[in-house]
Amino acid sequence: MRIAVHGASGFTGSLVVTELVRRGFTPVLVGRDETRLRAVAARAAILDPQIRVARLDDIDALAAAFADTDAVINTAGPFTRWGEPVVRAAIAAGRHYLDTTGEPAYLQHILTTYDEPAKAAGIAVVPAVTDDGVPGDLIAALTAARLEAPPAQIVIADLRRPGAASRGTARSMAAIMVDEQIEYRDRAWVSVHESDTTVHEPGEATPVAVSPLALPGVYTIPRHLDVPVVRGVMRTEVGVLFAALNAEVAETLPEAPDAAERAASRWCMLAEATDVNGARVRGWAGGVDAYASTAVIAVEAARRLVAEGAPAGTLAPAQAFDAASFLTYLAGTGMTWQVEEVATV
Ligand SMILES: NC(=O)c1ccc[n+]([C@@H]2O[C@H](COP(=O)([O-])OP(=O)(O)OC[C@H]3O[C@@H](n4cnc5c(N)ncnc54)[C@H](OP(=O)(O)O)[C@@H]3O)[C@@H](O)[C@H]2O)c1
């Protein structure tokens, strides 16, 4: 299997390249800077690296770089700035497209704008194949499926702890934190009207303070679940740190968190589904080192699109993949997930 990694020279891209090699797949490293791409290939001990130099302002060159691959994983962010030409090139080349965005406006733009073009090209476009995008969407699907009555609301919470963020993440968060927060209410995407609240973190006695954030699930979950309300929240302690970022501050951060910081970091995506009678089910998925997890998730997502197929068009993770099967694969790599009934409120 040959998988193009656009943005392979970056931190996340290099982890995706390493994960592709670990899985026995052939990475095709695509980007604007040959020297940086070759350095990543050398660090991954690839003997005969497939390197393709193509710039974002040359869609034909990008499409040519993707032409002899099976799928494209795009890791070059901020996606609001650099993402769209890569989607267009993947569609022009007729190759499945996946990316590691966490930027809500970009995600929604791609999901709504490129559905028909992706269908016409016969490919799947699955944005946000990350540690929050995929587990958040899949665990929400499984959690809602356990309700006995129709769902009234889904809350998804990103409970990652502070620390271990890359410069690329900081750049992207600085770009999105200035946007107003969005939630799905009465079956429409509207400005958030909820304020800070708390959720119960698995295994913790004290409730966690959380603040509204338009996580990918706010846009992806309504695509496969008939639910009137989807809200996204993030641990307030982390949200405050992201809110303090701006483009200037982001540039002062190291390119990548060091290995010890990554190994000590934890992520957890929680979904709480409440039905029309007030019954509640919750589920969560989590692990260590969100960036390593993202690489594992992105590569497995690409493998499934290529080997197992998916409907053509823009897809939420739960539309592209069997939720339990995907999460069970992740459990085999050291991540955990669980769904449980909580209480009737
Ligand atoms: N959970 C999540 O939401 C999650 C998890 C992981 C990553 N991400 C996202 O993934 C993205 C990458 O993060 P990172 O830490 O890997 O960032 P990074 O190390 O800064 O890498 C950025 C990549 O984008 C490329 N790039 C930047 N500007 C470009 C341009 N004008 N033309 C072509 N390529 C360009 C860079 O190429 P050069 O080397 O040539 O500069 C590099 O390969 C971020 O948006 C981050 O938020 C999200």
Ligand as a Chemical Component Dictionary entry (heavy atoms), coordinates in Angstrom:
data_LIG
# 
_chem_comp.id                   LIG 
_chem_comp.type                 NON-POLYMER 
_chem_comp.pdbx_formal_charge   0 
_chem_comp.three_letter_code    LIG 
# 
loop_
_chem_comp_atom.comp_id 
_chem_comp_atom.atom_id 
_chem_comp_atom.alt_atom_id 
_chem_comp_atom.type_symbol 
_chem_comp_atom.charge 
_chem_comp_atom.model_Cartn_x 
_chem_comp_atom.model_Cartn_y 
_chem_comp_atom.model_Cartn_z 
_chem_comp_atom.pdbx_ordinal 
LIG N1  N1  N 0  -5.665 16.370 17.647 1  
LIG C1  C1  C 0  -5.433 17.225 16.687 2  
LIG O1  O1  O 0  -6.299 18.036 16.380 3  
LIG C2  C2  C 0  -4.113 17.209 15.973 4  
LIG C3  C3  C 0  -3.132 16.235 16.245 5  
LIG C4  C4  C 0  -1.922 16.304 15.540 6  
LIG C5  C5  C 0  -1.707 17.318 14.608 7  
LIG N2  N2  N 1  -2.694 18.227 14.372 8  
LIG C6  C6  C 0  -2.516 19.319 13.399 9  
LIG O2  O2  O 0  -1.603 18.950 12.391 10 
LIG C7  C7  C 0  -0.996 20.129 11.875 11 
LIG C8  C8  C 0  0.516  19.923 11.837 12 
LIG O3  O3  O 0  1.048  19.968 13.136 13 
LIG P1  P1  P 0  2.625  19.793 13.324 14 
LIG O4  O4  O 0  2.896  19.888 14.754 15 
LIG O5  O5  O -1 3.043  18.573 12.576 16 
LIG O6  O6  O 0  3.154  21.110 12.568 17 
LIG P2  P2  P 0  4.577  21.380 11.895 18 
LIG O7  O7  O 0  5.626  20.533 12.520 19 
LIG O8  O8  O 0  4.748  22.861 11.919 20 
LIG O9  O9  O 0  4.420  20.893 10.382 21 
LIG C9  C9  C 0  3.739  21.659 9.454  22 
LIG C10 C10 C 0  3.894  21.060 8.081  23 
LIG O10 O10 O 0  3.176  21.898 7.167  24 
LIG C11 C11 C 0  4.060  22.242 6.106  25 
LIG N3  N3  N 0  3.766  23.566 5.590  26 
LIG C12 C12 C 0  3.633  24.701 6.302  27 
LIG N4  N4  N 0  3.407  25.736 5.471  28 
LIG C13 C13 C 0  3.413  25.218 4.223  29 
LIG C14 C14 C 0  3.241  25.781 2.927  30 
LIG N5  N5  N 0  3.014  27.081 2.758  31 
LIG N6  N6  N 0  3.306  24.966 1.853  32 
LIG C15 C15 C 0  3.515  23.630 2.023  33 
LIG N7  N7  N 0  3.716  23.048 3.206  34 
LIG C16 C16 C 0  3.656  23.839 4.292  35 
LIG C17 C17 C 0  5.433  22.221 6.706  36 
LIG O11 O11 O 0  6.392  22.117 5.645  37 
LIG P3  P3  P 0  7.900  22.684 5.772  38 
LIG O12 O12 O 0  8.657  21.634 6.540  39 
LIG O13 O13 O 0  8.340  22.806 4.368  40 
LIG O14 O14 O 0  7.809  23.984 6.522  41 
LIG C18 C18 C 0  5.343  21.007 7.595  42 
LIG O15 O15 O 0  5.547  19.823 6.843  43 
LIG C19 C19 C 0  -1.443 21.281 12.788 44 
LIG O16 O16 O 0  -2.492 21.966 12.138 45 
LIG C20 C20 C 0  -1.947 20.595 14.026 46 
LIG O17 O17 O 0  -2.943 21.321 14.704 47 
LIG C21 C21 C 0  -3.883 18.197 15.031 48 
# 
loop_
_chem_comp_bond.comp_id 
_chem_comp_bond.atom_id_1 
_chem_comp_bond.atom_id_2 
_chem_comp_bond.value_order 
_chem_comp_bond.pdbx_ordinal 
LIG N1  C1  SING 1  
LIG C1  O1  DOUB 2  
LIG C1  C2  SING 3  
LIG C2  C3  SING 4  
LIG C2  C21 DOUB 5  
LIG C3  C4  DOUB 6  
LIG C4  C5  SING 7  
LIG C5  N2  DOUB 8  
LIG N2  C6  SING 9  
LIG N2  C21 SING 10 
LIG C6  O2  SING 11 
LIG C6  C20 SING 12 
LIG O2  C7  SING 13 
LIG C7  C8  SING 14 
LIG C7  C19 SING 15 
LIG C8  O3  SING 16 
LIG O3  P1  SING 17 
LIG P1  O4  DOUB 18 
LIG P1  O5  SING 19 
LIG P1  O6  SING 20 
LIG O6  P2  SING 21 
LIG P2  O7  DOUB 22 
LIG P2  O8  SING 23 
LIG P2  O9  SING 24 
LIG O9  C9  SING 25 
LIG C9  C10 SING 26 
LIG C10 O10 SING 27 
LIG C10 C18 SING 28 
LIG O10 C11 SING 29 
LIG C11 N3  SING 30 
LIG C11 C17 SING 31 
LIG N3  C12 SING 32 
LIG N3  C16 SING 33 
LIG C12 N4  DOUB 34 
LIG N4  C13 SING 35 
LIG C13 C14 SING 36 
LIG C13 C16 DOUB 37 
LIG C14 N5  SING 38 
LIG C14 N6  DOUB 39 
LIG N6  C15 SING 40 
LIG C15 N7  DOUB 41 
LIG N7  C16 SING 42 
LIG C17 O11 SING 43 
LIG C17 C18 SING 44 
LIG O11 P3  SING 45 
LIG P3  O12 DOUB 46 
LIG P3  O13 SING 47 
LIG P3  O14 SING 48 
LIG C18 O15 SING 49 
LIG C19 O16 SING 50 
LIG C19 C20 SING 51 
LIG C20 O17 SING 52 
# 
